[in-house]
């Protein structure tokens, strides 16, 4: 049985995040990606497979080269997840700011 992979698993690893950052601007072939890292080409291929399984990278054969292209739409799922907590913390910080202003007025009368 194949393990189900998701976008959160993909971005949990710093090497995979670095690969996404690298190919987000433009597609790269596997060899040019491997040259940027201090790990084996086989290890890079494994990282790319995980990214592809998660839907964040497509790998297309062009002649003898395999080119990797970022598919960043899936990251909107992560963004939506984080945004709900961002709003929570913004509300907490706003409440703290209001409380501190109240204390300041009580103490200094300003």
DRENFI-636821 format. One record per atom (N, C-alpha, C): residue in three letters; x, y, z; atom name. Coordinates in pm, whole numbers, plus 50000, padded with zeros to 5 digits. Layout:
% residues N
<node titi="ala" c1="X" c2="Y" c3="Z" vexgu="CA"/>
...
END
This chain:
% residues 110
<node titi="unk" c1="50084" c2="49882" c3="50000" vexgu="N"/>
<node titi="unk" c1="50000" c2="50000" c3="50000" vexgu="CA"/>
<node titi="unk" c1="50089" c2="50124" c3="50000" vexgu="C"/>
<node titi="unk" c1="50062" c2="50215" c3="49909" vexgu="N"/>
<node titi="unk" c1="50140" c2="50337" c3="49895" vexgu="CA"/>
<node titi="unk" c1="50100" c2="50438" c3="50002" vexgu="C"/>
<node titi="unk" c1="50200" c2="50499" c3="50065" vexgu="N"/>
<node titi="unk" c1="50171" c2="50601" c3="50167" vexgu="CA"/>
<node titi="unk" c1="50114" c2="50725" c3="50098" vexgu="C"/>
<node titi="unk" c1="50011" c2="50779" c3="50159" vexgu="N"/>
<node titi="unk" c1="49950" c2="50900" c3="50105" vexgu="CA"/>
<node titi="unk" c1="50035" c2="51019" c3="50148" vexgu="C"/>
<node titi="unk" c1="50071" c2="51100" c3="50054" vexgu="N"/>
<node titi="unk" c1="50152" c2="51218" c3="50083" vexgu="CA"/>
<node titi="unk" c1="50066" c2="51342" c3="50066" vexgu="C"/>
<node titi="unk" c1="50097" c2="51444" c3="50147" vexgu="N"/>
<node titi="unk" c1="50026" c2="51570" c3="50131" vexgu="CA"/>
<node titi="unk" c1="50124" c2="51686" c3="50130" vexgu="C"/>
<node titi="unk" c1="50072" c2="51802" c3="50102" vexgu="N"/>
<node titi="unk" c1="50155" c2="51921" c3="50087" vexgu="CA"/>
<node titi="unk" c1="50228" c2="51955" c3="50217" vexgu="C"/>
<node titi="unk" c1="50169" c2="51924" c3="50330" vexgu="N"/>
<node titi="unk" c1="50234" c2="51952" c3="50458" vexgu="CA"/>
<node titi="unk" c1="50359" c2="51867" c3="50475" vexgu="C"/>
<node titi="unk" c1="50352" c2="51744" c3="50433" vexgu="N"/>
<node titi="unk" c1="50469" c2="51656" c3="50438" vexgu="CA"/>
<node titi="unk" c1="50578" c2="51712" c3="50347" vexgu="C"/>
<node titi="unk" c1="50538" c2="51761" c3="50233" vexgu="N"/>
<node titi="unk" c1="50636" c2="51813" c3="50137" vexgu="CA"/>
<node titi="unk" c1="50712" c2="51931" c3="50195" vexgu="C"/>
<node titi="unk" c1="50644" c2="52024" c3="50258" vexgu="N"/>
<node titi="unk" c1="50712" c2="52144" c3="50306" vexgu="CA"/>
<node titi="unk" c1="50774" c2="52126" c3="50444" vexgu="C"/>
<node titi="unk" c1="50756" c2="52010" c3="50504" vexgu="N"/>
<node titi="unk" c1="50815" c2="51985" c3="50636" vexgu="CA"/>
<node titi="unk" c1="50968" c2="51971" c3="50629" vexgu="C"/>
<node titi="unk" c1="51020" c2="51937" c3="50515" vexgu="N"/>
<node titi="unk" c1="51164" c2="51912" c3="50501" vexgu="CA"/>
<node titi="unk" c1="51234" c2="52034" c3="50440" vexgu="C"/>
<node titi="unk" c1="51342" c2="52082" c3="50502" vexgu="N"/>
<node titi="unk" c1="51411" c2="52201" c3="50450" vexgu="CA"/>
<node titi="unk" c1="51469" c2="52182" c3="50310" vexgu="C"/>
<node titi="unk" c1="51513" c2="52063" c3="50277" vexgu="N"/>
<node titi="unk" c1="51565" c2="52040" c3="50141" vexgu="CA"/>
<node titi="unk" c1="51454" c2="52054" c3="50039" vexgu="C"/>
<node titi="unk" c1="51338" c2="51997" c3="50069" vexgu="N"/>
<node titi="unk" c1="51225" c2="52009" c3="49976" vexgu="CA"/>
<node titi="unk" c1="51181" c2="52154" c3="49962" vexgu="C"/>
<node titi="unk" c1="51181" c2="52229" c3="50072" vexgu="N"/>
<node titi="unk" c1="51145" c2="52372" c3="50063" vexgu="CA"/>
<node titi="unk" c1="51246" c2="52445" c3="49976" vexgu="C"/>
<node titi="unk" c1="51373" c2="52413" c3="49991" vexgu="N"/>
<node titi="unk" c1="51477" c2="52477" c3="49909" vexgu="CA"/>
<node titi="unk" c1="51460" c2="52442" c3="49761" vexgu="C"/>
<node titi="unk" c1="51424" c2="52320" c3="49733" vexgu="N"/>
<node titi="unk" c1="51399" c2="52280" c3="49593" vexgu="CA"/>
<node titi="unk" c1="51281" c2="52359" c3="49537" vexgu="C"/>
<node titi="unk" c1="51175" c2="52370" c3="49614" vexgu="N"/>
<node titi="unk" c1="51058" c2="52447" c3="49568" vexgu="CA"/>
<node titi="unk" c1="51100" c2="52591" c3="49539" vexgu="C"/>
<node titi="unk" c1="51177" c2="52651" c3="49630" vexgu="N"/>
<node titi="unk" c1="51224" c2="52788" c3="49608" vexgu="CA"/>
<node titi="unk" c1="51307" c2="52800" c3="49482" vexgu="C"/>
<node titi="unk" c1="51390" c2="52701" c3="49457" vexgu="N"/>
<node titi="unk" c1="51477" c2="52702" c3="49340" vexgu="CA"/>
<node titi="unk" c1="51397" c2="52698" c3="49210" vexgu="C"/>
<node titi="unk" c1="51300" c2="52607" c3="49204" vexgu="N"/>
<node titi="unk" c1="51228" c2="52589" c3="49077" vexgu="CA"/>
<node titi="unk" c1="51103" c2="52677" c3="49066" vexgu="C"/>
<node titi="unk" c1="51071" c2="52752" c3="49170" vexgu="N"/>
<node titi="unk" c1="50953" c2="52839" c3="49163" vexgu="CA"/>
<node titi="unk" c1="50969" c2="52945" c3="49054" vexgu="C"/>
<node titi="unk" c1="51090" c2="52996" c3="49038" vexgu="N"/>
<node titi="unk" c1="51114" c2="53102" c3="48939" vexgu="CA"/>
<node titi="unk" c1="51115" c2="53048" c3="48797" vexgu="C"/>
<node titi="unk" c1="51177" c2="52930" c3="48780" vexgu="N"/>
<node titi="unk" c1="51183" c2="52869" c3="48648" vexgu="CA"/>
<node titi="unk" c1="51214" c2="52720" c3="48661" vexgu="C"/>
<node titi="unk" c1="51169" c2="52641" c3="48565" vexgu="N"/>
<node titi="unk" c1="51196" c2="52497" c3="48569" vexgu="CA"/>
<node titi="unk" c1="51347" c2="52470" c3="48561" vexgu="C"/>
<node titi="unk" c1="51389" c2="52363" c3="48625" vexgu="N"/>
<node titi="unk" c1="51529" c2="52319" c3="48621" vexgu="CA"/>
<node titi="unk" c1="51530" c2="52170" c3="48590" vexgu="C"/>
<node titi="unk" c1="51640" c2="52126" c3="48529" vexgu="N"/>
<node titi="unk" c1="51652" c2="51981" c3="48512" vexgu="CA"/>
<node titi="unk" c1="51708" c2="51922" c3="48641" vexgu="C"/>
<node titi="unk" c1="51692" c2="51792" c3="48655" vexgu="N"/>
<node titi="unk" c1="51729" c2="51723" c3="48779" vexgu="CA"/>
<node titi="unk" c1="51877" c2="51744" c3="48811" vexgu="C"/>
<node titi="unk" c1="51962" c2="51738" c3="48710" vexgu="N"/>
<node titi="unk" c1="52106" c2="51755" c3="48734" vexgu="CA"/>
<node titi="unk" c1="52138" c2="51894" c3="48787" vexgu="C"/>
<node titi="unk" c1="52076" c2="51997" c3="48732" vexgu="N"/>
<node titi="unk" c1="52105" c2="52133" c3="48781" vexgu="CA"/>
<node titi="unk" c1="52053" c2="52153" c3="48923" vexgu="C"/>
<node titi="unk" c1="51946" c2="52085" c3="48958" vexgu="N"/>
<node titi="unk" c1="51896" c2="52090" c3="49096" vexgu="CA"/>
<node titi="unk" c1="51997" c2="52020" c3="49187" vexgu="C"/>
<node titi="unk" c1="52041" c2="51902" c3="49147" vexgu="N"/>
<node titi="unk" c1="52133" c2="51823" c3="49230" vexgu="CA"/>
<node titi="unk" c1="52264" c2="51898" c3="49255" vexgu="C"/>
<node titi="unk" c1="52308" c2="51976" c3="49157" vexgu="N"/>
<node titi="unk" c1="52433" c2="52052" c3="49171" vexgu="CA"/>
<node titi="unk" c1="52426" c2="52156" c3="49282" vexgu="C"/>
<node titi="unk" c1="52308" c2="52198" c3="49318" vexgu="N"/>
<node titi="unk" c1="52290" c2="52305" c3="49418" vexgu="CA"/>
<node titi="unk" c1="52292" c2="52252" c3="49561" vexgu="C"/>
<node titi="unk" c1="52294" c2="52121" c3="49578" vexgu="N"/>
<node titi="unk" c1="52283" c2="52062" c3="49711" vexgu="CA"/>
<node titi="unk" c1="52400" c2="51970" c3="49740" vexgu="C"/>
<node titi="unk" c1="52431" c2="51955" c3="49867" vexgu="N"/>
<node titi="unk" c1="52539" c2="51868" c3="49911" vexgu="CA"/>
<node titi="unk" c1="52488" c2="51730" c3="49948" vexgu="C"/>
<node titi="unk" c1="52395" c2="51681" c3="49867" vexgu="N"/>
<node titi="unk" c1="52347" c2="51544" c3="49884" vexgu="CA"/>
<node titi="unk" c1="52352" c2="51476" c3="49747" vexgu="C"/>
<node titi="unk" c1="52340" c2="51347" c3="49746" vexgu="N"/>
<node titi="unk" c1="52354" c2="51271" c3="49621" vexgu="CA"/>
<node titi="unk" c1="52239" c2="51302" c3="49524" vexgu="C"/>
<node titi="unk" c1="52266" c2="51273" c3="49398" vexgu="N"/>
<node titi="unk" c1="52161" c2="51289" c3="49297" vexgu="CA"/>
<node titi="unk" c1="52044" c2="51196" c3="49328" vexgu="C"/>
<node titi="unk" c1="52075" c2="51078" c3="49379" vexgu="N"/>
<node titi="unk" c1="51970" c2="50982" c3="49416" vexgu="CA"/>
<node titi="unk" c1="51882" c2="51040" c3="49527" vexgu="C"/>
<node titi="unk" c1="51943" c2="51108" c3="49624" vexgu="N"/>
<node titi="unk" c1="51866" c2="51170" c3="49733" vexgu="CA"/>
<node titi="unk" c1="51779" c2="51283" c3="49679" vexgu="C"/>
<node titi="unk" c1="51832" c2="51359" c3="49584" vexgu="N"/>
<node titi="unk" c1="51752" c2="51466" c3="49521" vexgu="CA"/>
<node titi="unk" c1="51635" c2="51405" c3="49446" vexgu="C"/>
<node titi="unk" c1="51660" c2="51296" c3="49375" vexgu="N"/>
<node titi="unk" c1="51551" c2="51229" c3="49302" vexgu="CA"/>
<node titi="unk" c1="51441" c2="51183" c3="49397" vexgu="C"/>
<node titi="unk" c1="51479" c2="51133" c3="49513" vexgu="N"/>
<node titi="unk" c1="51380" c2="51093" c3="49613" vexgu="CA"/>
<node titi="unk" c1="51299" c2="51215" c3="49661" vexgu="C"/>
<node titi="unk" c1="51368" c2="51325" c3="49688" vexgu="N"/>
<node titi="unk" c1="51298" c2="51447" c3="49732" vexgu="CA"/>
<node titi="unk" c1="51202" c2="51496" c3="49623" vexgu="C"/>
<node titi="unk" c1="51246" c2="51489" c3="49499" vexgu="N"/>
<node titi="unk" c1="51160" c2="51531" c3="49387" vexgu="CA"/>
<node titi="unk" c1="51040" c2="51439" c3="49373" vexgu="C"/>
<node titi="unk" c1="51060" c2="51310" c3="49396" vexgu="N"/>
<node titi="unk" c1="50948" c2="51216" c3="49389" vexgu="CA"/>
<node titi="unk" c1="50843" c2="51250" c3="49495" vexgu="C"/>
<node titi="unk" c1="50889" c2="51281" c3="49616" vexgu="N"/>
<node titi="unk" c1="50795" c2="51319" c3="49722" vexgu="CA"/>
<node titi="unk" c1="50720" c2="51446" c3="49682" vexgu="C"/>
<node titi="unk" c1="50792" c2="51546" c3="49631" vexgu="N"/>
<node titi="unk" c1="50727" c2="51670" c3="49588" vexgu="CA"/>
<node titi="unk" c1="50627" c2="51643" c3="49475" vexgu="C"/>
<node titi="unk" c1="50661" c2="51554" c3="49384" vexgu="N"/>
<node titi="unk" c1="50569" c2="51519" c3="49275" vexgu="CA"/>
<node titi="unk" c1="50448" c2="51445" c3="49330" vexgu="C"/>
<node titi="unk" c1="50469" c2="51351" c3="49423" vexgu="N"/>
<node titi="unk" c1="50358" c2="51278" c3="49485" vexgu="CA"/>
<node titi="unk" c1="50262" c2="51373" c3="49557" vexgu="C"/>
<node titi="unk" c1="50316" c2="51482" c3="49609" vexgu="N"/>
<node titi="unk" c1="50233" c2="51580" c3="49681" vexgu="CA"/>
<node titi="unk" c1="50169" c2="51681" c3="49587" vexgu="C"/>
<node titi="unk" c1="50205" c2="51675" c3="49460" vexgu="N"/>
<node titi="unk" c1="50145" c2="51766" c3="49362" vexgu="CA"/>
<node titi="unk" c1="50210" c2="51902" c3="49356" vexgu="C"/>
<node titi="unk" c1="50328" c2="51919" c3="49416" vexgu="N"/>
<node titi="unk" c1="50396" c2="52048" c3="49413" vexgu="CA"/>
<node titi="unk" c1="50497" c2="52063" c3="49300" vexgu="C"/>
<node titi="unk" c1="50527" c2="51951" c3="49235" vexgu="N"/>
<node titi="unk" c1="50624" c2="51952" c3="49125" vexgu="CA"/>
<node titi="unk" c1="50574" c2="51858" c3="49016" vexgu="C"/>
<node titi="unk" c1="50589" c2="51901" c3="48893" vexgu="N"/>
<node titi="unk" c1="50568" c2="51810" c3="48781" vexgu="CA"/>
<node titi="unk" c1="50705" c2="51787" c3="48717" vexgu="C"/>
<node titi="unk" c1="50727" c2="51664" c3="48675" vexgu="N"/>
<node titi="unk" c1="50854" c2="51627" c3="48612" vexgu="CA"/>
<node titi="unk" c1="50822" c2="51581" c3="48471" vexgu="C"/>
<node titi="unk" c1="50882" c2="51651" c3="48375" vexgu="N"/>
<node titi="unk" c1="50857" c2="51621" c3="48233" vexgu="CA"/>
<node titi="unk" c1="50986" c2="51583" c3="48165" vexgu="C"/>
<node titi="unk" c1="50978" c2="51479" c3="48085" vexgu="N"/>
<node titi="unk" c1="51093" c2="51433" c3="48007" vexgu="CA"/>
<node titi="unk" c1="51105" c2="51520" c3="47883" vexgu="C"/>
<node titi="unk" c1="51224" c2="51577" c3="47862" vexgu="N"/>
<node titi="unk" c1="51254" c2="51653" c3="47740" vexgu="CA"/>
<node titi="unk" c1="51386" c2="51599" c3="47685" vexgu="C"/>
<node titi="unk" c1="51376" c2="51515" c3="47586" vexgu="N"/>
<node titi="unk" c1="51496" c2="51450" c3="47536" vexgu="CA"/>
<node titi="unk" c1="51553" c2="51359" c3="47643" vexgu="C"/>
<node titi="unk" c1="51680" c2="51381" c3="47676" vexgu="N"/>
<node titi="unk" c1="51744" c2="51299" c3="47780" vexgu="CA"/>
<node titi="unk" c1="51725" c2="51358" c3="47920" vexgu="C"/>
<node titi="unk" c1="51678" c2="51481" c3="47926" vexgu="N"/>
<node titi="unk" c1="51666" c2="51550" c3="48055" vexgu="CA"/>
<node titi="unk" c1="51525" c2="51538" c3="48112" vexgu="C"/>
<node titi="unk" c1="51520" c2="51539" c3="48244" vexgu="N"/>
<node titi="unk" c1="51393" c2="51547" c3="48316" vexgu="CA"/>
<node titi="unk" c1="51387" c2="51686" c3="48379" vexgu="C"/>
<node titi="unk" c1="51287" c2="51764" c3="48340" vexgu="N"/>
<node titi="unk" c1="51272" c2="51900" c3="48391" vexgu="CA"/>
<node titi="unk" c1="51164" c2="51904" c3="48499" vexgu="C"/>
<node titi="unk" c1="51193" c2="51978" c3="48604" vexgu="N"/>
<node titi="unk" c1="51103" c2="51991" c3="48718" vexgu="CA"/>
<node titi="unk" c1="51045" c2="52131" c3="48720" vexgu="C"/>
<node titi="unk" c1="50915" c2="52136" c3="48731" vexgu="N"/>
<node titi="unk" c1="50844" c2="52264" c3="48733" vexgu="CA"/>
<node titi="unk" c1="50756" c2="52269" c3="48858" vexgu="C"/>
<node titi="unk" c1="50760" c2="52383" c3="48926" vexgu="N"/>
<node titi="unk" c1="50681" c2="52400" c3="49048" vexgu="CA"/>
<node titi="unk" c1="50534" c2="52416" c3="49015" vexgu="C"/>
<node titi="unk" c1="50450" c2="52356" c3="49094" vexgu="N"/>
<node titi="unk" c1="50304" c2="52369" c3="49086" vexgu="CA"/>
<node titi="unk" c1="50259" c2="52424" c3="49221" vexgu="C"/>
<node titi="unk" c1="50260" c2="52555" c3="49234" vexgu="N"/>
<node titi="unk" c1="50244" c2="52618" c3="49365" vexgu="CA"/>
<node titi="unk" c1="50100" c2="52635" c3="49410" vexgu="C"/>
<node titi="unk" c1="50004" c2="52599" c3="49326" vexgu="N"/>
<node titi="unk" c1="49863" c2="52614" c3="49364" vexgu="CA"/>
<node titi="unk" c1="49829" c2="52538" c3="49492" vexgu="C"/>
<node titi="unk" c1="49892" c2="52424" c3="49511" vexgu="N"/>
<node titi="unk" c1="49864" c2="52343" c3="49631" vexgu="CA"/>
<node titi="unk" c1="49903" c2="52415" c3="49759" vexgu="C"/>
<node titi="unk" c1="49996" c2="52510" c3="49750" vexgu="N"/>
<node titi="unk" c1="50038" c2="52583" c3="49870" vexgu="CA"/>
<node titi="unk" c1="49928" c2="52673" c3="49924" vexgu="C"/>
<node titi="unk" c1="49825" c2="52699" c3="49844" vexgu="N"/>
<node titi="unk" c1="49713" c2="52779" c3="49892" vexgu="CA"/>
<node titi="unk" c1="49643" c2="52708" c3="50008" vexgu="C"/>
<node titi="unk" c1="49647" c2="52576" c3="50009" vexgu="N"/>
<node titi="unk" c1="49591" c2="52498" c3="50120" vexgu="CA"/>
<node titi="unk" c1="49664" c2="52531" c3="50251" vexgu="C"/>
<node titi="unk" c1="49796" c2="52539" c3="50242" vexgu="N"/>
<node titi="unk" c1="49877" c2="52573" c3="50360" vexgu="CA"/>
<node titi="unk" c1="49851" c2="52718" c3="50401" vexgu="C"/>
<node titi="unk" c1="49845" c2="52804" c3="50303" vexgu="N"/>
<node titi="unk" c1="49820" c2="52946" c3="50330" vexgu="CA"/>
<node titi="unk" c1="49687" c2="52966" c3="50402" vexgu="C"/>
<node titi="unk" c1="49584" c2="52897" c3="50357" vexgu="N"/>
<node titi="unk" c1="49452" c2="52908" c3="50422" vexgu="CA"/>
<node titi="unk" c1="49458" c2="52856" c3="50565" vexgu="C"/>
<node titi="unk" c1="49530" c2="52748" c3="50586" vexgu="N"/>
<node titi="unk" c1="49545" c2="52692" c3="50721" vexgu="CA"/>
<node titi="unk" c1="49616" c2="52791" c3="50812" vexgu="C"/>
<node titi="unk" c1="49726" c2="52848" c3="50764" vexgu="N"/>
<node titi="unk" c1="49802" c2="52944" c3="50844" vexgu="CA"/>
<node titi="unk" c1="49723" c2="53072" c3="50868" vexgu="C"/>
<node titi="unk" c1="49649" c2="53117" c3="50768" vexgu="N"/>
<node titi="unk" c1="49573" c2="53242" c3="50781" vexgu="CA"/>
<node titi="unk" c1="49472" c2="53237" c3="50895" vexgu="C"/>
<node titi="unk" c1="49411" c2="53122" c3="50918" vexgu="N"/>
<node titi="unk" c1="49313" c2="53115" c3="51027" vexgu="CA"/>
<node titi="unk" c1="49381" c2="53139" c3="51161" vexgu="C"/>
<node titi="unk" c1="49504" c2="53095" c3="51175" vexgu="N"/>
<node titi="unk" c1="49577" c2="53117" c3="51299" vexgu="CA"/>
<node titi="unk" c1="49640" c2="53255" c3="51304" vexgu="C"/>
<node titi="unk" c1="49674" c2="53309" c3="51189" vexgu="N"/>
<node titi="unk" c1="49725" c2="53447" c3="51183" vexgu="CA"/>
<node titi="unk" c1="49618" c2="53541" c3="51237" vexgu="C"/>
<node titi="unk" c1="49495" c2="53523" c3="51194" vexgu="N"/>
<node titi="unk" c1="49386" c2="53607" c3="51242" vexgu="CA"/>
<node titi="unk" c1="49368" c2="53592" c3="51393" vexgu="C"/>
<node titi="unk" c1="49379" c2="53471" c3="51443" vexgu="N"/>
<node titi="unk" c1="49369" c2="53446" c3="51586" vexgu="CA"/>
<node titi="unk" c1="49474" c2="53527" c3="51662" vexgu="C"/>
<node titi="unk" c1="49600" c2="53520" c3="51617" vexgu="N"/>
<node titi="unk" c1="49708" c2="53590" c3="51686" vexgu="CA"/>
<node titi="unk" c1="49700" c2="53740" c3="51668" vexgu="C"/>
<node titi="unk" c1="49652" c2="53786" c3="51553" vexgu="N"/>
<node titi="unk" c1="49632" c2="53930" c3="51535" vexgu="CA"/>
<node titi="unk" c1="49527" c2="53981" c3="51632" vexgu="C"/>
<node titi="unk" c1="49421" c2="53905" c3="51652" vexgu="N"/>
<node titi="unk" c1="49318" c2="53943" c3="51749" vexgu="CA"/>
<node titi="unk" c1="49376" c2="53948" c3="51890" vexgu="C"/>
<node titi="unk" c1="49458" c2="53849" c3="51925" vexgu="N"/>
<node titi="unk" c1="49521" c2="53848" c3="52058" vexgu="CA"/>
<node titi="unk" c1="49612" c2="53968" c3="52077" vexgu="C"/>
<node titi="unk" c1="49690" c2="54000" c3="51975" vexgu="N"/>
<node titi="unk" c1="49781" c2="54114" c3="51984" vexgu="CA"/>
<node titi="unk" c1="49705" c2="54246" c3="51990" vexgu="C"/>
<node titi="unk" c1="49595" c2="54256" c3="51916" vexgu="N"/>
<node titi="unk" c1="49511" c2="54377" c3="51923" vexgu="CA"/>
<node titi="unk" c1="49454" c2="54394" c3="52064" vexgu="C"/>
<node titi="unk" c1="49410" c2="54284" c3="52124" vexgu="N"/>
<node titi="unk" c1="49357" c2="54290" c3="52260" vexgu="CA"/>
<node titi="unk" c1="49466" c2="54331" c3="52359" vexgu="C"/>
<node titi="unk" c1="49585" c2="54280" c3="52341" vexgu="N"/>
<node titi="unk" c1="49697" c2="54318" c3="52428" vexgu="CA"/>
<node titi="unk" c1="49729" c2="54466" c3="52413" vexgu="C"/>
<node titi="unk" c1="49731" c2="54514" c3="52290" vexgu="N"/>
<node titi="unk" c1="49758" c2="54656" c3="52266" vexgu="CA"/>
<node titi="unk" c1="49653" c2="54745" c3="52333" vexgu="C"/>
<node titi="unk" c1="49527" c2="54706" c3="52323" vexgu="N"/>
<node titi="unk" c1="49418" c2="54780" c3="52388" vexgu="CA"/>
<node titi="unk" c1="49437" c2="54781" c3="52539" vexgu="C"/>
<node titi="unk" c1="49473" c2="54666" c3="52594" vexgu="N"/>
<node titi="unk" c1="49495" c2="54655" c3="52739" vexgu="CA"/>
<node titi="unk" c1="49612" c2="54742" c3="52783" vexgu="C"/>
<node titi="unk" c1="49721" c2="54740" c3="52707" vexgu="N"/>
<node titi="unk" c1="49838" c2="54822" c3="52743" vexgu="CA"/>
<node titi="unk" c1="49807" c2="54971" c3="52734" vexgu="C"/>
<node titi="unk" c1="49730" c2="55010" c3="52636" vexgu="N"/>
<node titi="unk" c1="49688" c2="55151" c3="52625" vexgu="CA"/>
<node titi="unk" c1="49604" c2="55192" c3="52745" vexgu="C"/>
<node titi="unk" c1="49516" c2="55103" c3="52788" vexgu="N"/>
<node titi="unk" c1="49432" c2="55128" c3="52905" vexgu="CA"/>
<node titi="unk" c1="49519" c2="55146" c3="53030" vexgu="C"/>
<node titi="unk" c1="49616" c2="55058" c3="53048" vexgu="N"/>
<node titi="unk" c1="49707" c2="55069" c3="53163" vexgu="CA"/>
<node titi="unk" c1="49786" c2="55199" c3="53159" vexgu="C"/>
<node titi="unk" c1="49830" c2="55236" c3="53042" vexgu="N"/>
<node titi="unk" c1="49908" c2="55359" c3="53023" vexgu="CA"/>
<node titi="unk" c1="49824" c2="55480" c3="53063" vexgu="C"/>
<node titi="unk" c1="49699" c2="55482" c3="53021" vexgu="N"/>
<node titi="unk" c1="49609" c2="55593" c3="53054" vexgu="CA"/>
<node titi="unk" c1="49583" c2="55600" c3="53203" vexgu="C"/>
<node titi="unk" c1="49564" c2="55481" c3="53264" vexgu="N"/>
<node titi="unk" c1="49538" c2="55478" c3="53409" vexgu="CA"/>
<node titi="unk" c1="49660" c2="55526" c3="53487" vexgu="C"/>
<node titi="unk" c1="49777" c2="55488" c3="53439" vexgu="N"/>
<node titi="unk" c1="49898" c2="55520" c3="53514" vexgu="CA"/>
<node titi="unk" c1="49947" c2="55661" c3="53490" vexgu="C"/>
<node titi="unk" c1="49942" c2="55706" c3="53366" vexgu="N"/>
<node titi="unk" c1="49999" c2="55836" c3="53332" vexgu="CA"/>
<node titi="unk" c1="49892" c2="55940" c3="53297" vexgu="C"/>
<node titi="unk" c1="49769" c2="55898" c3="53290" vexgu="N"/>
<node titi="unk" c1="49662" c2="55989" c3="53258" vexgu="CA"/>
<node titi="unk" c1="49667" c2="56045" c3="53117" vexgu="C"/>
<node titi="unk" c1="49731" c2="55974" c3="53026" vexgu="N"/>
<node titi="unk" c1="49744" c2="56022" c3="52888" vexgu="CA"/>
<node titi="unk" c1="49649" c2="55950" c3="52798" vexgu="C"/>
END
